[in-house]
Amino acid sequence: MTAIDLAGVVSELRRAQSFLVTTHASPDGDAIGSMLATRFLLEAMGKERVTCICHDPVPGIYRWLPGAGEIRTPDDPLEPFELAVIVDVSQRNRIGRVGDRIPAGVRTLVIDHHLENGPCGDLNFVDPTYAATGEIMTELFEVAGVPLSVEAAECAYVALATDTGSFRYSSTTARSHRMAERLMAAGIDVGRISERVFDFMSLAKFRLMAHVLQRTQFACAGRVAYNEVSLREMQDLAAKSEDLDGLVNLARNVEGVEVAMMFKETGPASTKVSMRSNRDFNAALFLQRFGGGGHACAAGATIALSLSEARTSVLNEIEVLLGEQV
Protein backbone atom coordinates (compact mmCIF):
# COMPACT_ATOMS: atom_id res chain seq x y z
CA MET A 1 0.00 0.00 0.00
CA THR A 2 1.69 3.14 -1.29
CA ALA A 3 0.61 6.74 -0.78
CA ILE A 4 0.82 8.91 -3.89
CA ASP A 5 0.07 12.53 -4.81
CA LEU A 6 -2.30 13.83 -7.48
CA ALA A 7 0.40 13.67 -10.14
CA GLY A 8 0.92 10.04 -9.17
CA VAL A 9 -2.81 9.37 -9.57
CA VAL A 10 -2.75 10.82 -13.09
CA SER A 11 0.35 8.81 -13.95
CA GLU A 12 -1.32 5.59 -12.79
CA LEU A 13 -4.45 6.37 -14.78
CA ARG A 14 -2.40 7.01 -17.90
CA ARG A 15 -0.61 3.65 -17.54
CA ALA A 16 -3.73 1.48 -17.75
CA GLN A 17 -6.08 1.05 -20.70
CA SER A 18 -9.09 -0.64 -19.07
CA PHE A 19 -10.79 0.25 -15.81
CA LEU A 20 -13.39 -0.71 -13.26
CA VAL A 21 -14.58 2.29 -11.23
CA THR A 22 -16.57 1.74 -8.04
CA THR A 23 -17.56 3.31 -4.74
CA HIS A 24 -19.13 2.38 -1.42
CA ALA A 25 -22.42 0.60 -0.85
CA SER A 26 -25.43 2.84 -0.06
CA PRO A 27 -23.93 5.53 -2.28
CA ASP A 28 -24.51 9.21 -1.61
CA GLY A 29 -24.04 12.21 -3.89
CA ASP A 30 -20.28 12.32 -3.49
CA ALA A 31 -19.99 8.61 -4.24
CA ILE A 32 -22.11 8.65 -7.41
CA GLY A 33 -20.88 12.03 -8.61
CA SER A 34 -17.21 11.15 -8.09
CA MET A 35 -17.54 7.75 -9.70
CA LEU A 36 -19.08 9.29 -12.82
CA ALA A 37 -16.59 12.18 -12.82
CA THR A 38 -13.80 9.58 -12.77
CA ARG A 39 -15.29 7.98 -15.85
CA PHE A 40 -15.43 11.31 -17.69
CA LEU A 41 -11.85 12.06 -16.62
CA LEU A 42 -10.64 8.76 -18.04
CA GLU A 43 -12.55 9.28 -21.27
CA ALA A 44 -11.06 12.79 -21.58
CA MET A 45 -7.65 11.11 -21.23
CA GLY A 46 -8.48 8.92 -24.23
CA LYS A 47 -9.46 5.75 -22.35
CA GLU A 48 -12.26 3.77 -24.02
CA ARG A 49 -12.79 0.80 -21.69
CA VAL A 50 -14.27 2.19 -18.47
CA THR A 51 -16.95 0.39 -16.46
CA CYS A 52 -18.71 1.89 -13.45
CA ILE A 53 -20.23 -0.58 -11.00
CA CYS A 54 -21.88 -0.19 -7.59
CA HIS A 55 -23.16 -2.62 -4.97
CA ASP A 56 -26.46 -0.71 -4.62
CA PRO A 57 -28.69 1.05 -7.15
CA VAL A 58 -28.23 4.75 -7.83
CA PRO A 59 -30.55 6.79 -5.54
CA GLY A 60 -33.44 8.39 -7.40
CA ILE A 61 -32.28 11.98 -6.98
CA TYR A 62 -29.01 11.19 -8.81
CA ARG A 63 -30.35 9.09 -11.68
CA TRP A 64 -30.51 12.13 -13.96
CA LEU A 65 -26.73 12.56 -13.82
CA PRO A 66 -24.93 11.91 -17.13
CA GLY A 67 -23.87 8.27 -17.28
CA ALA A 68 -25.85 7.19 -14.20
CA GLY A 69 -28.02 4.88 -16.29
CA GLU A 70 -24.91 2.94 -17.37
CA ILE A 71 -23.71 2.08 -13.86
CA ARG A 72 -23.71 -1.71 -13.59
CA THR A 73 -24.55 -4.08 -10.75
CA PRO A 74 -22.26 -6.75 -9.26
CA ASP A 75 -24.28 -9.39 -11.14
CA ASP A 76 -23.65 -7.94 -14.59
CA PRO A 77 -21.00 -9.50 -16.86
CA LEU A 78 -17.69 -7.64 -16.86
CA GLU A 79 -14.84 -7.51 -19.32
CA PRO A 80 -11.31 -7.93 -17.96
CA PHE A 81 -9.73 -4.72 -16.67
CA GLU A 82 -6.23 -3.60 -15.69
CA LEU A 83 -6.99 -1.16 -12.88
CA ALA A 84 -9.74 -0.93 -10.26
CA VAL A 85 -10.38 2.64 -9.11
CA ILE A 86 -12.18 2.91 -5.77
CA VAL A 87 -13.51 6.39 -4.99
CA ASP A 88 -14.97 8.01 -1.88
CA VAL A 89 -14.05 5.05 0.34
CA SER A 90 -10.79 3.40 1.33
CA GLN A 91 -12.00 0.18 2.97
CA ARG A 92 -12.58 -2.72 0.60
CA ASN A 93 -15.29 -4.27 2.77
CA ARG A 94 -17.42 -1.18 2.17
CA ILE A 95 -17.73 -1.66 -1.60
CA GLY A 96 -19.93 -4.71 -1.00
CA ARG A 97 -20.13 -7.48 -3.58
CA VAL A 98 -18.13 -5.42 -6.06
CA GLY A 99 -15.07 -6.58 -4.16
CA ASP A 100 -15.76 -10.11 -5.38
CA ARG A 101 -15.49 -8.87 -8.99
CA ILE A 102 -11.93 -7.59 -8.57
CA PRO A 103 -9.60 -10.51 -9.35
CA ALA A 104 -6.54 -11.16 -7.25
CA GLY A 105 -3.52 -9.50 -8.78
CA VAL A 106 -5.41 -6.61 -10.38
CA ARG A 107 -4.00 -3.29 -9.22
CA THR A 108 -6.26 -1.06 -7.15
CA LEU A 109 -6.15 2.72 -6.80
CA VAL A 110 -8.01 4.47 -3.96
CA ILE A 111 -9.07 8.13 -4.22
CA ASP A 112 -10.73 9.32 -1.02
CA HIS A 113 -11.01 12.09 1.56
CA HIS A 114 -12.32 10.23 4.63
CA LEU A 115 -10.59 9.72 7.96
CA GLU A 116 -9.82 6.00 7.74
CA ASN A 117 -7.00 3.72 8.82
CA GLY A 118 -5.16 1.47 6.39
CA PRO A 119 -6.53 2.25 2.90
CA CYS A 120 -6.94 -0.90 0.83
CA GLY A 121 -5.40 0.15 -2.48
CA ASP A 122 -2.07 -0.83 -3.93
CA LEU A 123 -1.83 2.92 -4.52
CA ASN A 124 -3.71 5.43 -2.39
CA PHE A 125 -4.51 9.12 -2.54
CA VAL A 126 -6.34 9.85 0.71
CA ASP A 127 -6.44 13.45 1.91
CA PRO A 128 -9.02 14.51 4.55
CA THR A 129 -8.32 18.21 3.90
CA TYR A 130 -10.56 17.92 0.84
CA ALA A 131 -14.23 18.60 1.54
CA ALA A 132 -15.38 15.94 -0.92
CA THR A 133 -13.97 13.38 -3.30
CA GLY A 134 -15.65 15.44 -6.02
CA GLU A 135 -13.29 18.25 -5.11
CA ILE A 136 -10.34 15.92 -5.68
CA MET A 137 -11.76 14.86 -9.04
CA THR A 138 -12.12 18.48 -10.13
CA GLU A 139 -8.48 19.12 -9.30
CA LEU A 140 -7.44 15.96 -11.14
CA PHE A 141 -8.82 17.42 -14.38
CA GLU A 142 -6.45 20.33 -13.87
CA VAL A 143 -3.46 18.14 -13.03
CA ALA A 144 -4.15 15.89 -16.03
CA GLY A 145 -4.52 18.91 -18.30
CA VAL A 146 -7.70 17.62 -19.93
CA PRO A 147 -10.88 19.58 -20.72
CA LEU A 148 -13.71 19.61 -18.20
CA SER A 149 -16.97 18.87 -20.01
CA VAL A 150 -20.36 20.06 -18.82
CA GLU A 151 -21.30 16.44 -18.06
CA ALA A 152 -18.20 15.89 -15.92
CA ALA A 153 -18.73 19.23 -14.18
CA GLU A 154 -22.33 18.35 -13.31
CA CYS A 155 -21.24 15.10 -11.69
CA ALA A 156 -18.35 16.68 -9.78
CA TYR A 157 -20.53 19.59 -8.64
CA VAL A 158 -23.19 17.26 -7.23
CA ALA A 159 -20.42 15.39 -5.40
CA LEU A 160 -18.97 18.59 -3.97
CA ALA A 161 -22.26 20.31 -3.14
CA THR A 162 -23.81 17.32 -1.38
CA ASP A 163 -20.79 16.50 0.79
CA THR A 164 -20.44 20.12 1.89
CA GLY A 165 -24.17 20.56 2.57
CA SER A 166 -24.40 23.23 -0.13
CA PHE A 167 -21.09 24.65 1.15
CA ARG A 168 -22.44 25.08 4.70
CA TYR A 169 -20.41 22.44 6.53
CA SER A 170 -17.23 23.30 8.42
CA SER A 171 -15.24 21.10 6.02
CA THR A 172 -15.81 23.68 3.26
CA THR A 173 -12.63 25.59 2.41
CA ALA A 174 -11.51 28.33 0.05
CA ARG A 175 -10.33 25.54 -2.27
CA SER A 176 -13.87 24.11 -2.28
CA HIS A 177 -15.19 27.41 -3.58
CA ARG A 178 -12.40 27.66 -6.16
CA MET A 179 -13.28 24.20 -7.45
CA ALA A 180 -16.98 25.15 -7.51
CA GLU A 181 -16.08 28.24 -9.54
CA ARG A 182 -14.24 26.07 -12.06
CA LEU A 183 -17.18 23.70 -12.34
CA MET A 184 -19.59 26.59 -12.86
CA ALA A 185 -17.30 28.02 -15.53
CA ALA A 186 -17.77 24.79 -17.47
CA GLY A 187 -21.39 25.85 -18.04
CA ILE A 188 -23.45 23.93 -15.51
CA ASP A 189 -26.85 25.19 -14.32
CA VAL A 190 -26.40 25.40 -10.55
CA GLY A 191 -30.03 26.39 -9.92
CA ARG A 192 -31.35 23.40 -11.82
CA ILE A 193 -28.95 21.04 -10.08
CA SER A 194 -29.91 22.36 -6.64
CA GLU A 195 -33.61 21.92 -7.37
CA ARG A 196 -33.09 18.30 -8.38
CA VAL A 197 -30.77 17.37 -5.53
CA PHE A 198 -31.82 19.51 -2.57
CA ASP A 199 -35.43 20.50 -3.19
CA PHE A 200 -36.91 17.27 -4.57
CA MET A 201 -38.53 14.99 -1.99
CA SER A 202 -40.52 11.83 -2.59
CA LEU A 203 -43.81 11.38 -0.76
CA ALA A 204 -42.27 8.43 1.08
CA LYS A 205 -39.41 10.63 2.31
CA PHE A 206 -41.85 13.30 3.44
CA ARG A 207 -43.77 10.75 5.51
CA LEU A 208 -40.56 9.25 6.84
CA MET A 209 -39.33 12.69 7.89
CA ALA A 210 -42.53 13.31 9.84
CA HIS A 211 -42.21 9.89 11.48
CA VAL A 212 -38.57 10.47 12.45
CA LEU A 213 -39.23 13.93 13.86
CA GLN A 214 -42.04 12.61 16.05
CA ARG A 215 -39.73 9.95 17.50
CA THR A 216 -36.72 12.16 18.18
CA GLN A 217 -35.49 11.95 21.77
CA PHE A 218 -32.85 13.84 23.70
CA ALA A 219 -30.13 12.79 26.14
CA CYS A 220 -27.19 14.29 28.04
CA ALA A 221 -29.17 17.38 29.08
CA GLY A 222 -30.14 18.10 25.48
CA ARG A 223 -26.64 17.80 24.06
CA VAL A 224 -27.54 14.61 22.19
CA ALA A 225 -30.56 14.00 19.94
CA TYR A 226 -31.37 10.62 18.46
CA ASN A 227 -34.08 8.77 16.59
CA GLU A 228 -34.51 5.35 15.07
CA VAL A 229 -36.40 3.49 12.39
CA SER A 230 -37.04 -0.24 12.07
CA LEU A 231 -37.29 -2.34 8.94
CA ARG A 232 -41.00 -2.78 9.60
CA GLU A 233 -41.52 0.97 9.82
CA MET A 234 -39.61 1.47 6.57
CA GLN A 235 -41.85 -1.09 4.91
CA ASP A 236 -45.04 0.43 6.31
CA LEU A 237 -44.02 3.84 4.98
CA ALA A 238 -42.93 2.37 1.62
CA ALA A 239 -39.60 4.12 2.19
CA LYS A 240 -36.20 3.26 0.75
CA SER A 241 -32.82 3.64 2.40
CA GLU A 242 -32.13 6.67 0.21
CA ASP A 243 -35.15 8.41 1.77
CA LEU A 244 -33.21 8.62 5.05
CA ASP A 245 -30.51 10.73 3.43
CA GLY A 246 -30.10 14.02 5.27
CA LEU A 247 -32.76 13.42 7.92
CA VAL A 248 -30.21 13.09 10.72
CA ASN A 249 -29.30 16.74 10.15
CA LEU A 250 -32.74 17.89 11.30
CA ALA A 251 -32.06 16.93 14.91
CA ARG A 252 -28.54 18.35 14.73
CA ASN A 253 -30.02 21.76 13.95
CA VAL A 254 -31.92 21.94 17.26
CA GLU A 255 -30.59 24.56 19.66
CA GLY A 256 -28.23 23.06 22.21
CA VAL A 257 -27.69 19.79 20.35
CA GLU A 258 -24.03 18.91 19.84
CA VAL A 259 -24.47 15.39 18.48
CA ALA A 260 -27.35 13.93 16.47
CA MET A 261 -27.74 10.25 15.66
CA MET A 262 -30.06 8.12 13.58
CA PHE A 263 -30.27 4.37 14.11
CA LYS A 264 -31.58 2.30 11.22
CA GLU A 265 -32.31 -1.38 11.58
CA THR A 266 -30.71 -3.28 8.69
CA GLY A 267 -31.28 -6.82 9.97
CA PRO A 268 -32.16 -8.85 13.09
CA ALA A 269 -28.66 -8.24 14.46
CA SER A 270 -27.45 -5.33 12.34
CA THR A 271 -27.94 -1.59 12.81
CA LYS A 272 -26.57 1.36 10.89
CA VAL A 273 -25.90 4.52 12.88
CA SER A 274 -25.41 7.91 11.22
CA MET A 275 -23.93 10.70 13.31
CA ARG A 276 -23.63 14.45 12.86
CA SER A 277 -21.83 16.69 15.31
CA ASN A 278 -20.48 20.15 15.91
CA ARG A 279 -16.80 21.02 15.67
CA ASP A 280 -16.11 20.10 19.30
CA PHE A 281 -17.07 16.44 18.88
CA ASN A 282 -15.20 14.19 16.43
CA ALA A 283 -17.87 11.82 15.14
CA ALA A 284 -15.45 9.78 13.02
CA LEU A 285 -13.09 9.20 15.94
CA PHE A 286 -15.96 8.24 18.23
CA LEU A 287 -17.44 5.72 15.79
CA GLN A 288 -14.09 4.05 15.18
CA ARG A 289 -14.77 2.09 18.38
CA PHE A 290 -17.79 0.62 16.58
CA GLY A 291 -15.90 -0.11 13.37
CA GLY A 292 -17.07 3.04 11.61
CA GLY A 293 -15.54 6.24 10.33
CA GLY A 294 -16.06 9.19 8.02
CA HIS A 295 -15.66 12.90 8.65
CA ALA A 296 -15.03 14.71 11.91
CA CYS A 297 -18.56 16.12 11.86
CA ALA A 298 -20.33 13.45 9.80
CA ALA A 299 -19.69 9.75 10.26
CA GLY A 300 -21.37 6.37 10.29
CA ALA A 301 -21.01 2.75 11.34
CA THR A 302 -22.78 -0.56 10.89
CA ILE A 303 -22.97 -2.41 14.21
CA ALA A 304 -23.60 -6.13 14.61
CA LEU A 305 -26.31 -5.61 17.23
CA SER A 306 -30.08 -5.35 17.22
CA LEU A 307 -31.63 -1.89 16.95
CA SER A 308 -32.25 -1.54 20.70
CA GLU A 309 -28.86 -3.02 21.63
CA ALA A 310 -26.97 -0.74 19.25
CA ARG A 311 -28.84 2.32 20.50
CA THR A 312 -28.11 1.45 24.13
CA SER A 313 -24.45 0.69 23.45
CA VAL A 314 -23.78 3.90 21.53
CA LEU A 315 -25.71 6.08 23.98
CA ASN A 316 -23.85 4.59 26.95
CA GLU A 317 -20.51 5.34 25.30
CA ILE A 318 -21.42 8.88 24.34
CA GLU A 319 -22.85 9.66 27.77
CA VAL A 320 -19.57 8.63 29.37
CA LEU A 321 -17.54 10.66 26.87
CA LEU A 322 -19.63 13.80 27.15
CA GLY A 323 -19.66 13.46 30.92
CA GLU A 324 -15.87 13.52 30.89
CA GLN A 325 -15.93 16.65 28.75
CA VAL A 326 -18.08 18.63 31.20
N, C-alpha and C positions, 0 to 999 in steps of 0.2 A: 504494500500500500504506500504509494508515493504522492506527496503533496506537490501540486504544480500551480503556476500562475495562469493568468488569462492567456498569455502568449502560448503557454504550454498546452492549454485546452485547444486553441486554434490549430496548433501544430499536430496534435493527436487527431483532430477531426480531418485535417487535410490528408493524413496518412492512409486512412481507411476509405474504402469505396462503397461499403454496404453497412447499414446501420439498423439497429433496433433502438427505439427511443421509448422510455417508459417513465412512470412516476408512481407515487404511492397510491394504495387502495383508498377508497372514499375520497376521491380527488376534489380539491377546491379550485378556486379561480387561478391561483398561482400555479398549481400543478398542471391543469389543462392548458392554460395560456402559455406556460413555459415549455411544455412538451411540444405544442404546435409551433411556437417560435423557434425551437430547436430545429424542427423539420424545415421551416422556411430558411433558416440560416444555412443548413446543409445544402439545400437546393440552390441557394444563392452562391454557394461555393462550388457549384457544378456537380454535386452528388445526385445520382438518379435513383438509387436503391435505398429508400428510407421508409421504415415501417414504424408507425406509432401504435402502441398497445397498452392497455390499462386493465387492471384486475376488475374494476367496476365500471359501469356505464357512465357516460358523460352526464353530469347533472343538467337538467332541463334549461337552466338559465344560461348555459354555455354552449348549447348545441348549435347556435347560430354562428359560432366562430368559424372562420375559414379553415377547412380541413377537419373539423370535429367529426363530421359524418364518416370519415375514413379511418378513425381510430378503431383498431381491432380488439377482439377479446382474446383471452388466453386459449380459447378453444379453436380459434381460427388457424388454418395452415399458414406456416411461415417459411419463407425462403431463407437459406443460410445467410448469415451476416458476420462481418468482421469485428464490429465494435458495438457493445451495448452501452447506451448513454442513459444514465439514471438521473433524473432531475427532480429537484425540490424534496429530496429525501436521501439520506446517506446509509440507511439500514436496509439490508437486503430483505429481511423478513417483513418489511412494510410494503413491498411491492406485490405481495400476495402470490397468486399462482403464476404470475409472469416470471418469477424467479425460476420456475421449473422449465421455462422455455429458453433459458440462457445456458447453452452447453458448457460443460467444463472445458477450460482452456480458452474460451472466448474472452478477449480483453473487455474490461468494464471501466467506464469513466463516470464519475459522480460529479454533478454540478449542483451545489446546494448552499443554503444560507442559514440552516438551523443549528442550534447548539446541541450537538450530538457527539458521543464518544466513538472512536474507531470506525470511520467511514469504510464502506465495504468495497470500494472500487480498487482496481489495480492502480488507477490514477485518480486523484481527488482534488477538486477545487471546492473547498468549503470555507466560506467567509461570512460570519454572522454580522459583519458591519453592513452588509447589504440588506435593505428593507424587504426585498423579495427576490426570488430566483429570476423573475421577469426583469428585474433591474440588471442582474448579471447578464442575461441574454441580450438586453439592449446594448450593453457595453461590448459584448462579444462581436456584434455587428461592426462596431467601430474598430476593434482590434483586428478583425479579419479583413477590414477594408472592403466590405461588400455592401451593395445597396440595401436599404431598409424599405421593403415594399409596404404598401398600405395594409395588406393582409397580415404580414408579420408584425407590424406596429399595433394593429388591433389586438392581436393575441398577447403581445408583451404588455400592452397597456392594461388589459384586463387583469393580467397576472400582478402587475405592480399596484394597480388601484385597489384590488380586493385585499391584498396582503397588508396594505397600509391603512385600510379602512377609509378609503378616499382621502389618503394623505393626512389622516387625523391621528394615527397612532404615534407613540413616542419613537418608534423605530424609523420614522420618516426623517430623511436627512436632506441637506442641500443637493447632494448627488441624486437623490430620488427625484427631486424637482427638475434637475437638469436632464435626467433620462426621460421624464415625462414630456419636457419641452421638445426633445428630439423626436419622440414618438408622435407628438402632435404635429410637428413640422412635416412628417411623412404624409399628412393629409387625413388623419382619422377624424371621425365625428364624435367628440367626447360627450356631447349631450346625448346623442343617440345611444352610445355605449352605456352611459350611466343609467338611462331609463331601463335598458334591458337587464342590467346586472343588479342595480340597487333599488329600483322602484318596482319591478315586477314581483308579484307574490301570488302563488297559487292559492286557491280556496283552501286546500288542505293545510298549507302553511299558515294561513290566517287563523284557522281553527286551532291548529297546534300551538300557535303563539298565545292565543287566549287561554288555552288549557295550561300551558307552562306558567304563564303569569299568575294564574289563580293558585298554583301549587308552590309558588316560590316561598321559601322559608329563610329565616335569618338566624345566625349563630354568632358567638364571640362578640356580644354586645353590638350587633349590627355591622360588624366588620366583614362578615362573610355572608353571602347569599347563595342559596343553592336550590335546585329543582331537579326533578327526575321524570323520566317517561319510560314506561314498560313496553315490551313488544305488543302486548294486548292493546294498550292504549294507542300505539301507532297504527295497528290494524283497524281499530274502531274508528279512528279519524281518517283512515285511508291515506295516511301520510307516509312519505318516503324519508330515508335518512337525509337526503339533501334538503328537506324542508326544515331540518333543525339548524341549518347553517345560519350563523349570526345571532340566534336567539339567546345564547348565553350572554351576549353583550348587554341585553336589556337590564338584567339584574345588576351588572357591573356599573351601570349608569346611575344607580340609586345613590342618593347622598349618604355618605358615611361608609359605603361598601368599598372595601379594599380588594376583596377576592370574590369572584363569582364562579360557580361551578354548575355544570349540567351533567347529570348521570343518565346514560342511556343504556337500557338493557339490550344486549346483543345476543344473549343465549342464557340457558339455565344457570350457568356458572361463568358468565362473561359480561363485563360492564365496561362501557367506554365513558371516560370522564373528560370533559372539556373544561379548561380553566382560563379565566381572564383576570388580570390583576393590575394594580397600579405599579408605579416605578419602584416602590419600596419592597415589593414582594416578587421574588424570582419564581415564576410559575414553572419554568422548565427545570430549574434546579430542584424544586420541591417534588415534581412528578418523576424525577429520575429514580426515586426510591420505590416507585411503582412500575418501573420499566418504561416510563414515558419520556417525553422531551418536547422540544419545540423552541419557542421564543421566550424571552424573559417575561413578557407580559401576556403571552398567548401560547398555551401548551396543551398537550393531551396525553392520555394513556389508556390502554386497554388492560383491564385487571381481571384476572381469573378468579372472580368471586361473583356471587349473586348480586343483584341490584342493591338489596338492603345491606349486605355484608360489605360491599365496596363503599357505599355511602358512609357507613359507620367507621370503617377503617380510615378513609381519607379525612373525615371530619375529626376523628380522634387525633390524627397526626397534626392537622392544621391548628387545632385548638391548643395543643402543646406548644407548637412553634410560635404562634401569635402570643401565647401567654408569656413566653420567654422574651418576646420583643417589647412587652409593656414596660 
